[in-house]
Amino acid sequence: MLDPFPLALTGAAFLAAGILKGIVGLGMPIVVIGITAPVFGLATAIQLVIIPGAVTNVRQALRGGMFRRIVDRQKWLLATTAAGIWLGTFVLAGSEGVWLSRLLGAALVAYALYALFLPQLPEPGRAEPTLAPVVGLTSGVMSGMVGVWAVPGVIWMALLRLPRDELVQTLGIVFVTISLALGGSFAQRALLDVEVLALSTVALPAMVAGMVAGERLRHRLPERTFRRVFLVALLVLGGAIAATA
Protein backbone atom coordinates (compact mmCIF):
# COMPACT_ATOMS: atom_id res chain seq x y z
CA MET A 1 0.00 0.00 0.00
CA LEU A 2 2.96 2.35 0.49
CA ASP A 3 4.29 1.77 -3.04
CA PRO A 4 4.27 4.76 -5.46
CA PHE A 5 0.99 3.98 -7.25
CA PRO A 6 -1.23 3.59 -4.14
CA LEU A 7 0.41 6.67 -2.64
CA ALA A 8 -0.18 8.73 -5.79
CA LEU A 9 -3.78 7.58 -6.25
CA THR A 10 -4.67 8.13 -2.59
CA GLY A 11 -2.93 11.50 -2.52
CA ALA A 12 -4.86 12.61 -5.60
CA ALA A 13 -8.15 11.39 -4.10
CA PHE A 14 -7.48 13.19 -0.83
CA LEU A 15 -6.44 16.38 -2.63
CA ALA A 16 -9.67 16.37 -4.65
CA ALA A 17 -11.70 15.59 -1.52
CA GLY A 18 -10.00 18.42 0.37
CA ILE A 19 -10.76 20.92 -2.39
CA LEU A 20 -14.42 19.90 -2.34
CA LYS A 21 -14.61 20.08 1.47
CA GLY A 22 -12.92 23.49 1.42
CA ILE A 23 -15.49 24.85 -1.03
CA VAL A 24 -18.76 23.25 0.10
CA GLY A 25 -17.91 21.83 3.57
CA LEU A 26 -18.61 18.14 2.95
CA GLY A 27 -18.19 15.26 0.51
CA MET A 28 -14.79 13.91 1.61
CA PRO A 29 -15.80 10.22 2.01
CA ILE A 30 -17.77 10.20 -1.25
CA VAL A 31 -14.80 11.43 -3.28
CA VAL A 32 -12.14 9.26 -1.64
CA ILE A 33 -14.22 6.07 -1.73
CA GLY A 34 -15.54 6.77 -5.22
CA ILE A 35 -12.01 7.15 -6.62
CA THR A 36 -10.20 4.43 -4.69
CA ALA A 37 -12.81 1.65 -4.35
CA PRO A 38 -12.62 0.50 -8.00
CA VAL A 39 -8.84 0.02 -7.57
CA PHE A 40 -8.35 -1.06 -3.95
CA GLY A 41 -11.73 -2.62 -3.17
CA LEU A 42 -14.49 -1.34 -0.88
CA ALA A 43 -13.10 -2.53 2.45
CA THR A 44 -9.79 -0.78 1.82
CA ALA A 45 -11.44 2.39 0.48
CA ILE A 46 -13.69 2.66 3.54
CA GLN A 47 -10.70 2.25 5.86
CA LEU A 48 -8.96 5.14 4.10
CA VAL A 49 -11.59 7.62 5.35
CA ILE A 50 -11.73 6.49 8.99
CA ILE A 51 -8.85 8.57 10.39
CA PRO A 52 -9.35 11.62 8.10
CA GLY A 53 -13.08 11.54 8.83
CA ALA A 54 -12.44 11.82 12.55
CA VAL A 55 -9.56 14.30 12.35
CA THR A 56 -11.17 16.76 9.93
CA ASN A 57 -14.57 16.81 11.64
CA VAL A 58 -13.71 17.04 15.37
CA ARG A 59 -13.31 20.82 15.17
CA GLN A 60 -16.56 21.11 13.19
CA ALA A 61 -18.37 18.94 15.76
CA LEU A 62 -17.21 20.98 18.75
CA ARG A 63 -17.45 24.45 17.24
CA GLY A 64 -20.79 26.25 17.38
CA GLY A 65 -21.90 26.15 21.02
CA MET A 66 -24.84 23.81 20.37
CA PHE A 67 -23.21 20.43 21.08
CA ARG A 68 -25.50 19.31 23.94
CA ARG A 69 -28.67 20.52 22.24
CA ILE A 70 -27.76 18.81 18.97
CA VAL A 71 -26.84 15.52 20.64
CA ASP A 72 -30.10 15.60 22.60
CA ARG A 73 -32.13 16.13 19.42
CA GLN A 74 -30.14 13.71 17.25
CA LYS A 75 -29.36 11.02 19.84
CA TRP A 76 -31.50 8.33 18.21
CA LEU A 77 -30.18 9.18 14.75
CA LEU A 78 -26.60 8.87 16.07
CA ALA A 79 -27.28 5.67 18.02
CA THR A 80 -29.02 3.89 15.16
CA THR A 81 -26.36 5.06 12.71
CA ALA A 82 -23.70 3.37 14.86
CA ALA A 83 -25.83 0.22 15.12
CA GLY A 84 -26.43 0.22 11.37
CA ILE A 85 -22.69 0.53 10.70
CA TRP A 86 -22.07 -2.55 12.84
CA LEU A 87 -24.63 -4.48 10.75
CA GLY A 88 -23.27 -3.09 7.49
CA THR A 89 -19.70 -4.12 8.20
CA PHE A 90 -21.00 -7.63 8.98
CA VAL A 91 -22.41 -7.75 5.43
CA LEU A 92 -19.20 -6.26 4.01
CA ALA A 93 -17.03 -8.85 5.77
CA GLY A 94 -19.00 -11.75 4.28
CA SER A 95 -19.57 -10.36 0.79
CA GLU A 96 -17.67 -10.98 -2.43
CA GLY A 97 -17.94 -7.26 -3.13
CA VAL A 98 -19.40 -7.16 -6.65
CA TRP A 99 -22.98 -6.32 -5.67
CA LEU A 100 -21.71 -3.94 -2.99
CA SER A 101 -19.69 -2.09 -5.63
CA ARG A 102 -22.86 -1.81 -7.71
CA LEU A 103 -24.70 -0.54 -4.62
CA LEU A 104 -21.95 2.07 -4.12
CA GLY A 105 -22.38 3.21 -7.71
CA ALA A 106 -26.16 3.39 -7.30
CA ALA A 107 -25.79 5.39 -4.07
CA LEU A 108 -23.49 7.93 -5.76
CA VAL A 109 -25.93 8.27 -8.67
CA ALA A 110 -28.93 8.67 -6.32
CA TYR A 111 -27.18 11.34 -4.26
CA ALA A 112 -26.01 13.23 -7.36
CA LEU A 113 -29.50 13.20 -8.90
CA TYR A 114 -31.08 14.40 -5.68
CA ALA A 115 -28.54 17.19 -5.19
CA LEU A 116 -28.78 18.29 -8.83
CA PHE A 117 -32.55 18.55 -8.97
CA LEU A 118 -33.38 19.13 -5.26
CA PRO A 119 -36.98 17.88 -5.27
CA GLN A 120 -39.16 19.69 -2.76
CA LEU A 121 -39.86 17.10 -0.10
CA PRO A 122 -41.90 17.95 3.01
CA GLU A 123 -40.33 18.50 6.41
CA PRO A 124 -40.77 15.52 8.78
CA GLY A 125 -42.46 17.68 11.44
CA ARG A 126 -44.02 15.58 14.20
CA ALA A 127 -42.84 12.40 12.47
CA GLU A 128 -39.17 13.29 13.13
CA PRO A 129 -38.82 11.23 16.37
CA THR A 130 -40.24 8.19 14.57
CA LEU A 131 -38.39 8.57 11.28
CA ALA A 132 -34.97 9.59 12.65
CA PRO A 133 -34.06 6.08 13.94
CA VAL A 134 -35.17 4.54 10.63
CA VAL A 135 -33.02 6.99 8.67
CA GLY A 136 -30.09 6.45 11.04
CA LEU A 137 -30.26 2.66 10.79
CA THR A 138 -30.62 2.72 6.99
CA SER A 139 -27.81 5.23 6.55
CA GLY A 140 -25.62 3.35 9.00
CA VAL A 141 -26.06 0.06 7.16
CA MET A 142 -25.19 1.81 3.89
CA SER A 143 -22.14 3.39 5.51
CA GLY A 144 -20.98 0.04 6.90
CA MET A 145 -21.42 -1.70 3.54
CA VAL A 146 -20.18 0.94 1.07
CA GLY A 147 -18.88 3.84 3.19
CA VAL A 148 -21.49 6.36 1.99
CA TRP A 149 -23.86 7.84 4.60
CA ALA A 150 -25.28 10.43 2.20
CA VAL A 151 -28.20 8.23 1.11
CA PRO A 152 -30.48 8.83 2.86
CA GLY A 153 -28.56 10.61 5.66
CA VAL A 154 -27.64 13.90 3.98
CA ILE A 155 -31.05 14.02 2.29
CA TRP A 156 -32.65 13.70 5.73
CA MET A 157 -30.48 16.54 7.05
CA ALA A 158 -31.72 18.73 4.22
CA LEU A 159 -35.35 17.92 5.09
CA LEU A 160 -34.85 19.14 8.66
CA ARG A 161 -34.27 22.69 7.34
CA LEU A 162 -31.72 23.39 10.10
CA PRO A 163 -30.12 26.84 10.38
CA ARG A 164 -26.73 26.84 8.64
CA ASP A 165 -24.55 26.92 11.79
CA GLU A 166 -26.58 24.15 13.44
CA LEU A 167 -26.46 22.07 10.27
CA VAL A 168 -22.67 22.38 10.00
CA GLN A 169 -22.13 21.35 13.63
CA THR A 170 -24.69 18.54 13.35
CA LEU A 171 -22.92 17.10 10.30
CA GLY A 172 -19.60 17.33 12.15
CA ILE A 173 -21.01 15.32 15.06
CA VAL A 174 -22.54 12.77 12.69
CA PHE A 175 -19.32 12.31 10.71
CA VAL A 176 -17.19 11.86 13.85
CA THR A 177 -19.71 9.27 15.09
CA ILE A 178 -19.49 7.45 11.74
CA SER A 179 -15.68 7.40 11.82
CA LEU A 180 -15.56 6.04 15.37
CA ALA A 181 -18.24 3.42 14.62
CA LEU A 182 -16.48 2.32 11.43
CA GLY A 183 -13.14 2.06 13.23
CA GLY A 184 -14.66 0.02 16.06
CA SER A 185 -16.63 -2.26 13.75
CA PHE A 186 -13.68 -2.90 11.45
CA ALA A 187 -11.43 -3.63 14.43
CA GLN A 188 -13.98 -6.04 15.94
CA ARG A 189 -14.24 -7.94 12.66
CA ALA A 190 -10.44 -7.97 12.14
CA LEU A 191 -10.81 -5.94 8.95
CA LEU A 192 -8.42 -3.14 9.91
CA ASP A 193 -5.17 -3.03 7.95
CA VAL A 194 -2.33 -1.09 9.57
CA GLU A 195 -0.79 -0.28 6.17
CA VAL A 196 -4.07 1.21 4.94
CA LEU A 197 -4.41 3.36 8.05
CA ALA A 198 -0.80 4.46 7.61
CA LEU A 199 -1.51 5.34 3.98
CA SER A 200 -4.50 7.48 4.95
CA THR A 201 -2.38 9.25 7.58
CA VAL A 202 0.42 9.89 5.10
CA ALA A 203 -2.13 11.32 2.64
CA LEU A 204 -3.65 13.71 5.20
CA PRO A 205 -1.37 16.64 4.19
CA ALA A 206 -2.77 16.38 0.65
CA MET A 207 -6.28 16.77 2.06
CA VAL A 208 -5.25 19.75 4.20
CA ALA A 209 -3.63 21.37 1.15
CA GLY A 210 -6.81 20.74 -0.81
CA MET A 211 -8.97 22.27 1.92
CA VAL A 212 -6.80 25.40 1.97
CA ALA A 213 -7.00 25.66 -1.81
CA GLY A 214 -10.74 25.04 -1.71
CA GLU A 215 -11.32 27.77 0.86
CA ARG A 216 -9.44 30.21 -1.36
CA LEU A 217 -11.35 29.09 -4.44
CA ARG A 218 -14.63 29.56 -2.59
CA HIS A 219 -14.29 33.33 -2.96
CA ARG A 220 -13.40 33.18 -6.68
CA LEU A 221 -15.44 30.32 -8.06
CA PRO A 222 -19.25 30.42 -7.88
CA GLU A 223 -20.19 27.64 -5.45
CA ARG A 224 -23.29 26.75 -7.46
CA THR A 225 -21.22 26.20 -10.62
CA PHE A 226 -18.64 24.11 -8.77
CA ARG A 227 -21.32 21.97 -7.12
CA ARG A 228 -22.98 21.27 -10.47
CA VAL A 229 -19.69 20.24 -12.09
CA PHE A 230 -18.88 18.01 -9.10
CA LEU A 231 -22.32 16.39 -9.06
CA VAL A 232 -22.27 15.66 -12.79
CA ALA A 233 -18.81 14.09 -12.35
CA LEU A 234 -20.17 12.08 -9.40
CA LEU A 235 -23.11 10.95 -11.52
CA VAL A 236 -20.73 9.69 -14.23
CA LEU A 237 -18.41 8.07 -11.66
CA GLY A 238 -21.29 6.31 -9.91
CA GLY A 239 -22.68 5.04 -13.19
CA ALA A 240 -19.25 3.78 -14.24
CA ILE A 241 -18.72 1.95 -10.95
CA ALA A 242 -22.14 0.30 -11.13
CA ALA A 243 -21.66 -0.69 -14.77
CA THR A 244 -18.14 -2.11 -14.46
CA ALA A 245 -18.37 -3.76 -11.01
N, C-alpha and C positions, 0 to 999 in steps of 0.2 A: 504493500500500500504506500510505502514511502519512496517508491521508484519515481522517476521523472514524470511519466504519463499520468498516474493517479494524482500526483502533486499538482501538475499543471491543470488538469481537468477540474479538480476540487477548488483550486485557487480561482479559476475563471468563474466557476459556479458561485463561489462565495463573494467574489467581486461584484458580479451581476446582482446577486441577492442584496448586497449592501447598498448598491446604488438605488435599487427599488425601495428598500426600507428607508433610506435617507430622503427619498422624494415623497413617498406616500405613507410611510410609517409601519408597513406590514408586508407580508409576502415572502419572507426569508425561507421558510421551510418549503413552500411550493416551488420556488426557483431551484433551490439546491437539490431537492428530491427529483424534480422533473428532469433536471439535466443529468444527474449522476445515476439514477435508478436503471436506465436502459443499459448502462455500462457495468456498474458494480453489483446490481441486484437491489431489491427493495430493502432487505434487512440491513445491508451496509449503508444504503442511502439514508435510511431513517436514523441510524446511529450517528451519521455525520452531523445531524442538526440538534442532537441532544445537548451537548455542551454549549454551542453558540446560542441555542434557544434560551437556555437559562441565563447565560452571561449577558446577552444583549437586552433582556427584558426585565431583569431585576430592578434596574433604575426606573423603568417605565411603570413597574408594578407598585413601587413604593412612593413615587412622586405624584402628588396631586391632593393629598390630605383627605382622601375619601376611602382609605383602605378598609377600615372596619365596616363602614356602611356598605361598600361594594361586596365584601365577603359575606355579610349578613344577607344581602339580597340574592347573591349568586351561589350560595353555599351548596344547593342541591345540583345546580349545573356543574359546579366544580367537582363535587363528590361523584356524580354519575359519569362525568368525563373520565376521571381516574379509573373507575370501575370498568368502563367501556374499553379503555386502553389495555387493561389487564386481559380482558376477553379477546381483544383484537390481536394482541401479541401471541396469544394461544393459537389463534387461527394461522397467523404468520409463521409460527414455528413449525406447524405441521403441514404447510402448503408447499406445493411445487413452485408456486410463484407466477405461473403464466396468467391465470385468471385474476390474480391480485394486480398484476401489471395492467391488465385490461381495465380493472376497476379504478386504478390510479388514473389512467388516461381518461376514463369516463368522468371521474371526479373533477379533473382539471377542466374538461370541456364544460361540464355543468356549471362550475364556478365562473368560468369566463363568460358564458352565455348570460348568466344572471347579472354579472357585474356590467356587461356591455349594455344590456337592455333595461335593467333595473325595473322589473315589473312592480306595480304598486300593490303590495300585499298588505293586509290589515294588521294593525298592532295586536299583540296577543291579549292585552287588557287583563281582565279577571282570569283568563285562562293561563296566564304566565306561570303561576305556581305548579299547575298540572303539566304544562308542556315543557317547562325547563328541564326536568329530569329526563324526559324522553329525548329531547334534543341533545342533552349532555351525553347520555348513553350511546345514542346513534353516532354522534360526532367522535366520541371516544373510541368506539369500535373501529370507525374509519381511520382514525389516527393511529391506532395500534396495528391495523392491517397494512395501511399504505402511507402513513405519515402525514396525511392531509386532514386537518380539523375543519377546514373552510366550509365543507359541505356536510351537514347544514349549519355548522357553528357560526361562521361569519355572517351568513344570511340571517340567522336568528338575531345576532347582535344588531344588524341593521333594522330589523323589525321592532326592536325595543325603543328606537328613536332616542337614544341616550344623548345628553349634551356632550359636546366634543371632548372636553377634558375628562369626563367620567368614562366615556367610551375608550379613550386611549389608556387610562389606568386599568379599566376592566380587562381589556385585551392583554395588557401586560401581565396581570394576575393569572389570566387563563393560560397564557403561553408558558409562564414559569411552571404552573401546575402540570401542563402537558409534558414539559421537559423532564420534570422530576418523576412523573408517573412512567414515562417511557424508559428512563434510566433504571428505575426500580424493577419494572416488568422484564426488561431485557436481561438484567442481572439475575433475576430469579429463574429465568428460563435458560440461563447460560448462553445467551445470544451476544453478549457484549464482546467486542474484539478490541483489545488494547491498542493495536496498530491503527484501527479506524478512529478511535477516540484521539489518538496522538495526531493523526492526519487532520482531523477537524480542528484541533488546537493550533497546529502549525498554520492552518489556513485562516485563522481568525484575523490576523493583520490585514489580509486581503479584504475581508468583510468590513473592517473598521475603515480602511481606505475608501471602499465603495460608499459607505455611509457618509463620510465627509464629502466626497464628490457629489453624492446625491443631494445632500443638504445645500450645497452651493448651486447645483443645477436647479433646485426647487425655485429659486428666485429668477431664473433665466428662461426655463422651459415651462410652458403652460402645463400644469399638472393634468388637466383633462386630456390633452393631446398625448402625454406620456402614458397615462393609464390606458388609453385606447390602443396604442401601439403594443403595450405590454400584454393586454388581454387578448388581442388578436394573435400575438405570438404564442401565448399560453394555449389558445384554442387549437392552433396548428400543432403545437407540441403534444398536447393531450390526445388529439386525434392520431398523431403518428405513433405514440406509445401504445394506444389501444389497438391500432391496426397491425403493428409489427410485433406485438408481444409473443 
